[in-house]
Amino acid sequence: MVVIICPKAASILQHAIIPVQKYCASAGTMLYIYKGFMQLQKFSFNALKEFLEQQKEPVFRHKQLQQALFKEPHLTFHELTTLPLPLREKLISAFGDNLLPLRLLSIQKDTQASKYLFELQDKERIESVYMQFQEGLRSLCVSTQVGCACQCAFCATGKIGIQRNLTIEEILGQALYLSKTVTPIDRITLMGMGEALLNPHIFEAIHHFTATDEFQLSPYKLSISTVGIIPGIRKLTQLYPQVTLTFSLHFPNQTLREQWMPMAQHYRLEDIFEALDERVKLTHRKIYLAYMVMDGINNRRQDLEALESIFEARGPLRHLYHVNLIPFHPISHLKIQETHKSVVLRFQKQLKQRRIVATVRQSFGKSIQAACGQLSAEYPMHL
Ligand code: SF4
């Protein structure tokens, strides 16, 4: 389809990211020929690089774009005035005007945490949680999947089910949005919606987070949590031994764990700890064991004994395992009361008596449903 339209309409369409070609007609009049709706290219770091190569742009243009993406506050191509106008127009025609593949829908705030709800290009939604610690540390908890396949019974994300993996750019995009519009980020935790080690893009995302000419975060300031995806743990050990690893243990007994965390049927506790021990031996770095305390469910005498056996089995490596206790936060589909802090402190004391080092993790964002296990991005829950 070819439609001839006036210049004003053409300019509007250009901003609406519809490809328009200019043709010179008689006596200096410009006619604009609209070539019909074309599919925009999917935005990715690689597609951007290939596009510049196809356009035979000099290599430094890629560096300029990388700089704009990772180090400058711009959110759109048309703001990148360091690039020549014709190139900006071509980029907008190819990819649309947004530099990031997500847009902000809402922000909810409480005292120390803010929850960001983002919409992706295919209208799926994800959440990220920004936390400001008293020491001034600024941390962002990033999502890695839309929903989650693991279906842990105590988690709102698990109740959505898995919709899809996030792309590298969508994972990075959450942190870039915050660093461009709010504040630089000191620490990233890959602990939002989804099981990070089930997303095959996660390793390349870590590369972009830590590359010096990109997000430039020290790998020591990057944390990842897993329910125990053994191949992912081994790959992380191989590629990124410096990244901090948290294993979401929650239930120290295999049978109970399988009841609450269905993924445990595929990865047994003893096999997971074998992979964790390999990592500890290689890195000499601590592994954190996340333990969401649910009163009367996983803080009983037998749970203490099971935890003690796990620590004893670690032998000389036991001092490199550290338990992080998290109070259970209520979620709509689970009729379990919030765990009182005194219950968590009592459990911590009982662990200490068994020579198990445990700290109580600060809980942020409970009032805005932003704490551990509460992220749902407003999806309906499948009960
Ligand atoms: S706790 Fe983590 S792994 Fe389990 S369902 Fe929730 S997001 Fe997925």
Residues whose N, C-alpha, C, O or C-beta is under 5 A from the ligand:
A	BS01	SF4	C148 C150 Q151 C152 C155 T157 G158 G192 M193 G194 E195 V227
